[in-house]
Amino acid sequence: MLDLANKELKNDSSASPTVAGLNKQPEQQPDFDEKQGIDQVDAINQVFAEFEFAYHNQYHKAFADAESLAIAKKYWLSILENYSPTQIVQAAKFVIRSQDYLPSIAAILRACEQGTDLFGLPSARQAYLEACSAPSPKRKYQWSHEAVYFAGKYAGWFLLANEPEATAYPVFTYHYTKLCRQVISGEQFDIEQPEALPEKIEKKLDKEETHARIARMKKDLGL
């Protein structure tokens, strides 16, 4: 994988070589769509593009030419290959929000290790307690994360409300862990909302009531 990635990373880097001391910044931050199924090579390229925008002068000082940039990308890819592309990108965004200087790969690794925290996912214990205490209707409750709702739904609201924790918690955790993996992989969940009822509900009249209404109308009209 690394050999193939090396070619792609080198092509990406050499396509737009950087120049030391360049002070012109892009007009706006690159807009990346993480739903397009990016791979790890794409993730590394995205991370470095984010670094360039956030730490422009430091970035160009650290990677003064295309060759040094390509080598850095290859190295980062080899170190981060065990993490999902979305997790790598989210870790970089987290570090950018909290660090004034161009991050080291060690900082990104520490952020990747935070796992579910990067995606706003509560711990399994917190999620379980939230699912057990959430009032009905469940779909209208303001969940800390959609994955908590679906874990409760798949485990079964009746089970969570009536079975002891020793029975319910392992079932809930099983579903929640699977959902967390999907979130980390880039999947998003939407809680389905019931369709609004019409302002006026038409009631179909039975045969006798229909005849009675027709009779009243004829009487009112003098027929």
C-alpha positions in Angstrom: 0.0 0.0 0.0 2.8 2.4 0.9 4.5 2.0 -2.4 1.4 2.8 -4.3 0.6 5.7 -2.0 4.1 7.1 -2.5 3.5 7.6 -6.2 0.1 9.3 -5.5 1.5 11.5 -2.8 4.5 12.5 -4.9 2.2 13.4 -7.8 0.0 15.4 -5.5 2.9 17.3 -4.0 4.8 17.9 -7.3 1.6 19.1 -9.0 1.7 22.3 -6.8 5.2 22.9 -5.5 5.6 25.2 -2.5 8.1 28.0 -2.3 9.9 29.0 0.8 8.8 32.3 2.2 5.7 32.5 0.2 3.3 34.8 2.0 0.2 34.7 -0.2 -2.6 32.8 1.5 -5.6 31.1 -0.2 -8.7 33.3 -0.1 -10.7 30.7 1.7 -10.1 27.4 3.5 -10.3 24.3 1.2 -13.7 22.7 1.2 -13.4 19.0 1.6 -16.3 16.6 1.4 -15.7 13.7 3.8 -18.7 11.8 2.5 -17.0 10.9 -0.8 -15.3 7.9 0.7 -11.7 9.2 1.0 -8.9 6.8 1.5 -5.8 7.2 3.7 -3.8 8.9 0.9 -6.6 11.4 0.5 -6.7 11.9 4.2 -3.0 12.7 4.5 -3.3 15.2 1.5 -6.3 16.8 3.2 -4.5 17.1 6.5 -1.5 18.8 4.9 -3.8 21.2 3.0 -5.5 22.1 6.3 -2.1 22.6 7.9 -1.1 24.9 5.0 -4.1 27.1 5.6 -3.9 27.2 9.4 -0.1 27.5 9.8 0.8 29.1 6.5 4.3 30.6 7.2 5.3 27.7 9.5 4.1 25.2 7.0 6.2 26.7 4.1 9.2 26.9 6.4 8.9 23.3 7.4 8.3 22.0 3.9 10.3 24.4 1.7 10.2 22.3 -1.4 8.1 19.6 -3.1 10.6 16.8 -2.2 10.5 17.5 1.6 6.8 17.7 1.5 6.5 14.4 -0.4 8.8 12.7 2.1 6.8 14.0 5.1 3.5 12.8 3.6 4.9 9.3 3.0 6.2 9.1 6.6 2.9 10.3 8.0 1.0 7.8 5.9 3.2 4.9 7.2 2.7 6.0 10.8 -1.1 6.6 10.6 -2.0 3.7 8.4 -3.9 1.9 11.2 -6.4 4.7 11.6 -9.4 5.3 9.4 -9.2 8.3 7.0 -12.0 10.1 8.8 -10.4 9.6 12.1 -7.1 11.1 10.8 -8.9 14.2 9.4 -10.9 14.7 12.6 -7.8 14.4 14.7 -6.0 17.0 12.6 -9.0 19.4 12.9 -9.0 18.9 16.7 -5.3 19.7 17.0 -5.7 22.7 14.7 -8.4 24.2 17.0 -6.2 23.8 20.1 -2.6 24.4 18.9 -0.9 27.6 17.8 2.0 25.8 16.1 2.4 23.4 13.3 1.6 20.0 14.9 4.0 17.1 15.1 2.9 13.6 14.1 3.0 12.7 17.8 0.3 15.3 18.5 -1.9 13.8 15.7 -1.4 10.3 17.1 -2.5 11.4 20.5 -5.6 13.0 19.0 -6.3 9.8 17.0 -6.1 7.8 20.3 -9.0 9.9 21.7 -11.2 7.9 19.4 -14.9 8.6 19.9 -14.3 11.9 21.7 -13.3 13.4 18.3 -16.8 12.7 17.0 -18.8 14.0 19.9 -19.7 10.4 21.0 -20.2 9.9 24.7 -18.7 6.9 26.5 -20.7 3.7 26.4 -21.7 4.1 30.1 -22.9 7.7 29.5 -24.7 6.7 26.4 -26.5 3.8 28.3 -27.6 6.1 31.1 -28.9 8.7 28.6 -30.8 6.0 26.6 -32.4 4.6 29.8 -33.5 8.0 31.1 -34.6 9.7 27.9 -38.3 10.5 28.0 -40.8 9.5 25.2 -41.3 10.2 22.4 -37.7 9.1 21.9 -37.4 10.6 18.4 -38.0 14.1 19.7 -35.5 14.0 22.5 -32.3 16.1 22.1 -29.8 13.3 22.0 -26.1 13.9 22.7 -25.5 12.0 19.5 -27.7 10.2 17.1 -25.8 6.9 17.7 -27.1 6.8 21.3 -30.7 6.9 20.0 -30.1 4.1 17.5 -28.3 2.0 20.0 -31.3 2.3 22.3 -33.6 1.5 19.5 -31.7 -1.6 18.3 -31.3 -2.8 21.9 -35.0 -2.3 22.5 -36.6 0.5 24.6 -38.6 -2.1 26.5 -35.5 -4.0 27.4 -33.7 -0.9 28.7 -36.8 0.1 30.8 -37.5 -3.3 32.3 -34.4 -5.4 32.5 -31.7 -5.0 35.1 -28.4 -3.3 34.0 -26.6 -6.6 34.1 -28.8 -7.8 31.2 -29.5 -4.6 29.3 -26.1 -2.9 29.4 -24.2 -5.6 27.4 -26.9 -5.6 24.7 -26.8 -1.8 24.5 -23.0 -1.7 24.4 -22.8 -4.2 21.6 -25.0 -2.1 19.4 -23.4 1.2 20.5 -19.9 0.0 19.8 -20.9 -1.1 16.2 -22.5 2.3 15.6 -19.5 4.2 17.0 -17.3 2.3 14.4 -19.6 3.4 11.7 -19.5 7.1 12.8 -15.7 7.0 13.0 -15.7 5.6 9.4 -17.6 8.6 8.3 -21.2 7.5 8.4 -23.9 9.9 9.6 -27.2 9.0 11.1 -30.5 10.9 10.9 -33.3 10.3 13.4 -36.5 9.8 11.4 -39.2 12.2 12.3 -42.9 11.2 12.0 -44.9 13.1 9.4 -47.0 16.0 10.8 -50.7 15.3 11.1 -52.9 17.4 8.8 -54.7 20.3 10.4 -58.0 18.7 9.6 -58.6 15.0 9.5 -61.3 13.9 7.1 -63.6 11.2 8.5 -65.3 8.9 6.1 -69.1 8.8 6.8 -70.9 5.5 7.1 -73.9 4.8 4.9 -76.6 5.8 7.4 -74.9 9.1 8.3 -74.5 9.9 4.6 -78.3 9.4 4.0 -79.1 11.4 7.1 -77.0 14.4 5.9 -78.5 14.2 2.4 -82.0 14.3 4.0 -81.1 17.3 6.1 -79.7 19.1 3.1 -82.9 18.4 1.1 -85.0 19.7 4.0 -83.0 22.9 4.3 -83.3 23.5 0.5 -87.0 22.8 0.5 -86.8 19.9 -1.8 
